[in-house]
Amino acid sequence: MSDKVAHRASTVLDDLLTYVSQQTGLDVGQFEWYSWPHYFPTTAGPRGAGGSSMTAHQIIAFEAYGPNPSNAESVYYSVLRLKGDGMEALRAMFPEGEASDLDAVLFSTSGVHGTYCLIEAVDEDMQRAEREGPRDVTFCVIQPRIVCMRYGTAVPRTPDDIAFLKKLRASSLRALATIGMPTSSAAAMAGEGE
């Protein structure tokens, strides 16, 4: 890479980090960034000619560790990792264990942050005298109106934690099924109007 190209790439990255800082209200030291190439096939070859080729885009993701991660104005269009106690975070976001079309949760999402372990597997292990099985459940909070996803792991410790996660999972599935539906259909799917 020539010095000129390297300088330009560095300037563009600096500009991007400054932009993220301004949009989130966080100092540059309060978030981390990751970058990787994403390749996907396209049927249009070079210059629109027929054939098959690969198109590459550079994906850049951010993790914020700011003082107020629940501030909706600072999380538009973001993917955030929830650090610390996932059970505490979920109980803070969903005090009654009820999701809505604004905030819902998918469980056992695995990926880069854990396993596919089900809530039921942790529950079964809690019944054993000596716990030897899985202890955490991955989750992904989806906030479609602000285009935000938050991911993490929850470690249920009590039967009440298990009941809370199951209730939140059921209400999330109902809430997600109503997104994009006409109001009367959405109310019926959510169990209202029965």
C-alpha positions in Angstrom: 0.0 0.0 0.0 1.5 3.3 -1.0 2.0 6.0 1.7 -0.6 8.2 0.0 -3.2 5.4 0.1 -2.3 4.5 3.7 -2.6 8.1 4.8 -6.0 8.4 3.1 -7.3 5.2 4.8 -6.1 6.5 8.1 -7.7 9.8 7.6 -11.0 8.2 6.6 -10.9 6.0 9.7 -10.1 8.9 11.9 -13.1 10.8 10.4 -15.3 7.8 11.0 -14.3 7.4 14.6 -14.9 11.2 15.1 -18.3 10.8 13.6 -19.2 7.9 15.8 -18.0 9.8 18.8 -20.2 12.8 17.9 -23.2 10.7 17.2 -23.0 8.6 20.4 -21.8 11.4 22.7 -18.9 9.1 23.8 -15.2 9.7 23.9 -13.2 7.7 21.4 -11.9 5.7 24.3 -15.4 4.6 25.3 -15.9 2.4 22.3 -14.0 -0.2 20.4 -14.3 -0.9 16.7 -13.7 -4.0 14.6 -13.4 -4.3 10.8 -13.6 -7.3 8.5 -14.3 -7.8 4.8 -17.6 -9.3 3.7 -17.8 -10.9 0.3 -20.9 -11.9 -1.5 -21.5 -13.2 -5.1 -23.1 -11.1 -7.7 -24.4 -12.1 -11.1 -23.1 -8.9 -12.8 -19.5 -9.3 -13.8 -17.0 -6.5 -14.2 -18.5 -3.3 -15.7 -22.0 -4.9 -15.9 -20.9 -7.8 -18.2 -22.7 -11.1 -17.6 -21.0 -13.7 -15.5 -20.3 -14.2 -11.8 -18.0 -12.2 -9.5 -17.5 -11.4 -5.9 -18.3 -8.0 -4.4 -16.5 -6.9 -1.2 -17.5 -4.5 1.4 -15.7 -3.6 4.5 -17.9 -4.1 7.6 -17.1 -2.0 10.6 -18.8 -2.6 13.9 -18.6 -0.7 17.2 -19.0 -1.7 20.9 -19.8 1.2 23.2 -19.0 1.3 26.9 -20.3 4.7 27.6 -21.7 6.1 30.8 -25.4 5.9 29.7 -25.9 2.9 27.3 -29.7 3.0 27.8 -29.9 6.5 26.2 -31.8 5.8 23.0 -30.5 8.9 21.3 -26.9 7.6 21.5 -27.6 4.1 20.1 -29.4 4.7 16.8 -28.1 2.3 14.1 -25.8 0.3 16.4 -24.9 -3.2 17.6 -23.8 -3.1 21.2 -22.4 -5.8 23.5 -23.9 -5.7 27.0 -21.1 -6.2 29.4 -21.5 -7.5 33.0 -24.5 -9.3 34.4 -26.9 -10.1 31.5 -29.7 -11.1 33.9 -29.4 -7.7 35.6 -29.5 -5.9 32.2 -32.5 -7.9 30.9 -34.4 -7.2 34.2 -33.6 -3.5 33.9 -34.8 -3.4 30.3 -37.9 -5.6 30.8 -38.9 -5.2 34.5 -42.1 -7.2 34.1 -40.6 -9.8 31.6 -42.8 -8.4 28.9 -41.5 -7.5 25.4 -43.1 -5.2 22.9 -42.7 -4.3 19.2 -40.2 -1.7 20.4 -38.0 -4.0 22.4 -37.8 -7.8 22.1 -35.3 -10.5 22.7 -34.1 -13.6 20.9 -32.4 -16.3 23.0 -29.8 -19.0 22.3 -28.3 -16.8 19.6 -24.8 -18.0 20.0 -22.5 -16.4 17.5 -19.4 -14.6 18.7 -20.7 -14.3 22.3 -21.5 -17.8 23.5 -23.3 -21.1 22.9 -26.6 -22.3 21.5 -27.6 -23.4 25.1 -31.3 -23.3 25.7 -33.0 -21.9 28.8 -34.4 -25.4 29.4 -30.8 -26.9 29.4 -29.8 -24.5 32.2 -33.0 -25.3 34.0 -32.3 -29.0 33.8 -28.8 -28.5 35.1 -30.0 -26.4 38.0 -32.1 -29.5 39.2 -29.0 -31.6 39.5 -27.1 -31.9 42.8 -23.8 -31.2 41.1 -24.0 -28.7 38.3 -21.9 -29.7 35.4 -23.8 -28.5 32.4 -24.2 -25.1 30.8 -24.8 -22.0 32.9 -25.3 -19.2 30.4 -27.8 -18.4 27.7 -27.0 -16.0 24.9 -29.4 -13.3 23.9 -29.9 -10.5 21.4 -32.2 -7.6 22.2 -33.8 -6.2 19.1 -35.0 -2.6 19.0 -36.3 -2.1 15.5 -37.5 1.5 15.7 -34.0 2.8 16.5 -32.2 0.0 14.5 -30.3 -1.2 17.5 -29.2 -4.7 18.6 -27.7 -5.5 21.9 -26.2 -8.9 22.7 -24.8 -10.7 25.7 -25.1 -13.6 28.0 -27.4 -14.2 30.9 -26.6 -16.6 33.8 -29.8 -17.6 35.5 -29.2 -18.6 39.1 -32.7 -19.2 40.5 -35.9 -20.8 39.3 -37.3 -17.2 39.3 -34.6 -16.2 36.7 -35.6 -19.2 34.6 -39.3 -18.3 34.7 -38.4 -14.6 33.9 -36.4 -15.7 30.8 -39.1 -18.0 29.6 -41.8 -15.3 30.0 -39.6 -12.8 28.2 -38.9 -15.3 25.4 -42.7 -16.0 24.9 -43.7 -12.3 25.0 -40.8 -11.5 22.5 -42.0 -14.1 20.0 -45.6 -12.7 20.2 -44.3 -9.1 19.9 -42.1 -9.8 16.9 -44.9 -11.6 15.1 -47.0 -8.3 15.2 -44.4 -6.1 13.5 -45.6 -5.0 10.1 -49.1 -6.4 10.6 -52.3 -4.4 10.4 -53.4 -3.2 13.8 -56.3 -5.6 14.2 -54.2 -8.6 13.1 -51.4 -7.5 15.4 -53.7 -7.3 18.3 -55.1 -10.7 17.7 -51.6 -12.2 17.3 -50.5 -10.5 20.6 -53.4 -12.2 22.4 -55.5 -9.0 22.8 -59.1 -8.9 21.8 -59.6 -12.6 22.7 
